[in-house]
C-alpha cells in the first residue's frame, strides 16, 4: 500500500471539515475523490500534504506516519501536489517555473524538462513566456509539469479540469492517462464525473466530510440514484 488515510479529522479553526475520513491508494493506481463543492475534497488533499494537518487519525506513506510532518518533507518523500488554484509564479517564465521545481529521482531516472515537454508540447513552445500571461489550460499543464519535475511517486490533483474548455479537458484527460500508463499513482479530486470515471481504477464519493461510497467506476456510471444523491448540483 502506498498511501493510507485512516479516520482523519481536520478542522479550520473551530470548524471541523473532515469527520473520520479513510481511504487508501495502491502503487500504480488512480483513485478518484468525487463530490460536490465544499464536501472536503480539497481539505483531504491539504491534509495529506501537511498544509492543513489533521488533529486526529493517521496518514501513512509506505506504512510510516507522515501526519504532522512539514510539507517539504512529505514532498521529498515522493508526494506531489497540484492545488486547485495552481500556484504558478506569474513573474517567472514557464522554464523558470519548471527549473526551480527540479529534484533528482532517487533511482537516477525520472522526469526532466525534455520529458515534460514531450507530455505537454505546448509548454516547450511557450517556455519563455511569463506564467501570468498563460491561459488557464496552459497554467494547469505547467502546474502538473512542475509537480512531475519533483519526481513524485504519488501525484495529487485537486480539481484539475475546473474552468477549462472542453477541448482542453479532453487533452488533459489524455495526458493523465499517459501518466497512468507509465505507472504513476494519482489521486484525482474532482466534480467532473466523466473525467474521473474515465481515468480511475477506484472511486470514493465524499459528502459532508465523510466517505459515503467506495467502489469501481462501473458501479457509479449509470447509477442514477447515487449520482442524484451525492453528485448532482
FIDREN-923679 format. One line per 4 residues: their letters; for each residue x, y, z of C-alpha. Coordinates in steps of 0.02 Angstrom, whole numbers. Example, Ala and Ser with C-alpha at 12.3 -4.5 7.8 and 13.67 -1.06 7.14 Angstrom:
BEGIN
AS	615 -225 390 | 684 -53 357
END
This chain:
BEGIN
XXXX	0 0 0 | 68 170 -49 | -45 289 47 | -165 255 190
XXXX	-279 390 259 | -352 322 421 | -500 404 508 | -431 581 496
XXXX	-520 731 568 | -469 902 503 | -529 1075 553 | -509 1256 506
XXXX	-511 1340 675 | -666 1280 766 | -749 1221 605 | -723 1036 577
XXXX	-722 984 394 | -668 801 391 | -754 679 508 | -656 516 520
XXXX	-616 503 334 | -524 348 271 | -462 288 102 | -308 209 25
XXXX	-205 210 -135 | -103 64 -201 | 51 80 -311 | 9 119 -492
XXXX	-172 156 -450 | -279 306 -499 | -406 345 -363 | -547 469 -387
XXXX	-621 577 -248 | -791 636 -306 | -913 756 -226 | -996 924 -237
XXXX	-909 1086 -190 | -875 1103 -5 | -882 918 42 | -698 909 94
XXXX	-603 854 -61 | -477 996 -57 | -459 982 132 | -419 797 110
XXXX	-280 841 -11 | -213 978 102 | -216 858 250 | -111 730 156
XXXX	25 856 110 | 27 939 281 | -43 1109 232 | -193 1081 346
XXXX	-137 940 461 | -272 829 538 | -297 840 725 | -344 657 739
XXXX	-316 497 642 | -163 443 543 | -91 465 369 | 36 332 321
XXXX	156 334 174 | 226 162 136 | 174 110 311 | 255 257 403
XXXX	158 401 477 | 176 569 391 | 37 667 476 | 116 808 574
XXXX	271 815 465 | 311 975 367 | 250 990 189 | 425 998 114
XXXX	470 834 200 | 314 749 132 | 356 813 -42 | 535 748 -29
XXXX	466 578 15 | 375 568 -151 | 207 655 -139 | 173 787 -272
XXXX	28 910 -258 | -59 1018 -388 | -179 1132 -294 | -344 1193 -363
XXXX	-276 1370 -391 | -116 1300 -473 | 1 1422 -382 | 120 1452 -525
XXXX	238 1602 -512 | 165 1736 -628 | 325 1838 -644 | 432 1688 -690
XXXX	438 1611 -863 | 375 1436 -898 | 553 1371 -899 | 595 1461 -734
XXXX	438 1389 -652 | 498 1217 -703 | 681 1245 -660 | 651 1289 -478
XXXX	549 1129 -452 | 677 1006 -517 | 725 868 -396 | 829 717 -443
XXXX	747 547 -439 | 811 426 -309 | 829 293 -445 | 933 406 -556
XXXX	797 404 -688 | 648 517 -686 | 564 671 -755 | 665 801 -848
XXXX	616 957 -946 | 628 854 -1106 | 505 726 -1038 | 378 853 -977
XXXX	390 945 -1144 | 355 780 -1231 | 199 759 -1122 | 147 942 -1139
XXXX	214 1002 -1309 | 132 1174 -1291 | 246 1213 -1143 | 403 1193 -1247
XXXX	336 1317 -1374 | 298 1448 -1240 | 438 1411 -1117 | 498 1593 -1123
XXXX	326 1665 -1082 | 287 1725 -906 | 166 1623 -805 | 46 1767 -781
XXXX	14 1775 -969 | -37 1593 -990 | -213 1531 -1022 | -300 1425 -890
XXXX	-258 1266 -984 | -76 1314 -1003 | -64 1357 -819 | -136 1187 -774
XXXX	-12 1098 -887 | 129 1199 -809 | 71 1159 -632 | 68 973 -669
XXXX	235 979 -761 | 313 1070 -615 | 249 938 -493 | 317 799 -605
XXXX	491 875 -602 | 492 839 -416 | 486 655 -469 | 340 604 -358
XXXX	280 427 -333 | 104 492 -299 | 26 644 -383 | -121 732 -300
XXXX	-226 833 -424 | -356 949 -348 | -495 995 -472 | -379 989 -624
XXXX	-519 1014 -752 | -605 1159 -665 | -633 1311 -775 | -556 1232 -931
XXXX	-634 1222 -1103 | -697 1050 -1157 | -558 1025 -1285 | -426 1069 -1155
XXXX	-508 948 -1032 | -500 811 -1163 | -314 843 -1190 | -285 843 -1003
XXXX	-376 678 -985 | -261 602 -1117 | -107 669 -1028 | -160 599 -859
XXXX	-200 434 -946 | -20 433 -1010 | 44 456 -832 | -66 311 -778
XXXX	5 201 -916 | 179 244 -854 | 135 179 -681 | 117 342 -584
XXXX	-6 335 -439 | -133 477 -443 | -271 544 -333 | -400 648 -428
XXXX	-513 762 -326 | -647 818 -448 | -828 865 -479 | -817 815 -663
XXXX	-894 642 -657 | -850 584 -833 | -670 645 -813 | -645 545 -654
XXXX	-735 388 -709 | -635 379 -871 | -469 380 -777 | -496 299 -607
XXXX	-470 120 -550 | -575 152 -395 | -681 298 -335 | -737 368 -170
XXXX	-884 487 -150 | -875 618 -12 | -1018 707 70 | -1005 820 223
XXXX	-827 768 260 | -858 580 258 | -843 439 132 | -1017 388 77
XXXX	-970 267 -62 | -819 164 -114 | -817 60 -272 | -772 39 -454
XXXX	-810 168 -589 | -935 50 -669 | -1035 47 -507 | -1057 236 -517
XXXX	-1085 254 -704 | -1270 237 -737 | -1318 231 -552 | -1441 374 -560
XXXX	-1489 362 -375 | -1309 376 -317 | -1271 518 -437 | -1430 613 -391
XXXX	-1398 594 -205 | -1215 643 -196 | -1154 719 -359 | -1283 824 -450
X	-1284 1011 -414
END
